[in-house]
Amino acid sequence: MLQRPRRNRHTDAIRRMVRETRIHTDQLVQPLFLVDGRDVREPIESMPGQNRWSRDMLLEEIGTCLEAGISRFALFPRVADQHKDKKASYSHAAGNFYLKTIRSIKELYPEVHLIGDVSIAPYTKDGHDGLVSPEGEILNDETLPILAQMAVAQAQAGIDWVGPSDMMDGRVRHLREALDQKGFHNVGIMPYSVRYASAFYGPYQDALDSSPKGDPHTYLMDPSNVREALLEAELDEAEGADCLCIKPALSYLDVIRALRENSNLPIAAYHVSGEYAMLMAAVKAGHMELEPAVAEMLTAIRRAGADIIITYFAKPYARMVQQVGQG
């Protein structure tokens, strides 16, 4: 036989030399959940290995992430009920613990890259990403000024990118104009351009105590659609997005590939809480080994075309890389 592809799989040295898809820790973003208070390190039952952190404890956790090689973080607040109202007023209030935490992180670790969560869902009892009318309609245009206030407040606190996850029409342009008017020309926008109405968000909603009261399908996308994803991404790019994000990741590898082939912007994919929880449950039951499964999952997302992967496995994967001495 003249053709023996197995020759290029014969040794580990050969396999690593001809490897087509590689993951570097620079491409990974670790999500972190924030709560108000002190000395809080609260395990999230539906997400084993993940915690809610008060500001003081979060600073320590970021230090351990930096030691592992992770320096990029997406921050999500769990807001107490007393701070929630119909218009998400606390989201841009001066005393907001989330904004204080951003400042503290940047003061102690100015080199890290922080992605802020621009969504009114954690700040309202409705739990939706848009304002809700008395009749139950999710109001698009009325939501945009609140998102803009949130983005500017986060920029003032020191955020590097804002991540609007609301899927409201026109929000990228609205945020870009608001940030530029305040002089924050260098604050990037990473919209969740393609966010599906997925069944894989449950553990995340538990972590934030923020589940939508009612149907989110009028603003989140139908999981059946790909052409619509291309339209949403095209609109966000035209409005000034700096990066396009897809959520979830593993169930939508074809959508990641479609965006990669149709945009020159960086593509991010959010490896979401349900995808994390499924693997952790399988590992706990003894059905799978964690490390090879994590590596395979992240490789699949990267191979599909994602430049950036937001994943709860960022720190564990970085530690795995340190142990084997390869990146």
Buried (B, 14 or more C-beta within 10 A) or exposed (E): EEEEEEEEEEEEEEEEEEEEEEBEBEBBBBBBBBBBBEEBBBEBEBBBEBBBBBBBBBBEBBEEBBEBBBBBBBBBBBBEEEBBEEBBBBBBBEEBBBBBBBBBBBEEBEEBBBBBBBBBBBBBEBBBBBBBEEEEEBEBEBBBEBBBBBBBBBBBBBBBBBBBBBBBBBBBBBBBEBBEEBEBEEBBBBBBBBBBBBEBBBBBBBBBBBBBEEEBEBBBBEEEBBEBBBEBBBBBBEBBBBBBBBBBBBBBBEBBBBBBEEBEBBBBBBBBBBBBBBBBEBBEEEEBEBBEBBBEBBBBBBBBBBBBBBBBBBBBBBBBBBEEEEE
